[in-house]
Amino acid sequence: MAKKAVATLHEGSSDGRAYTKVIKMVKSPKTGAYIFDEHMVRNEEVDAFFKG
């Protein structure tokens, strides 16, 4: 019964699926350690995030 209730919440909205969480490892200019750069971007902009 719970699976059906959860599934009905996702039927009408496709906005949540239009975004992807992307994580890029970048080197910090101050310390030289690696940090993780996390963003929520639209699915069409994923390639541009990793290039730029």
Helices and strands as residue ranges (DSSP letters): H 2-10, G 16-18, E 19-27, E 34-42, G 43-45, H 46-51
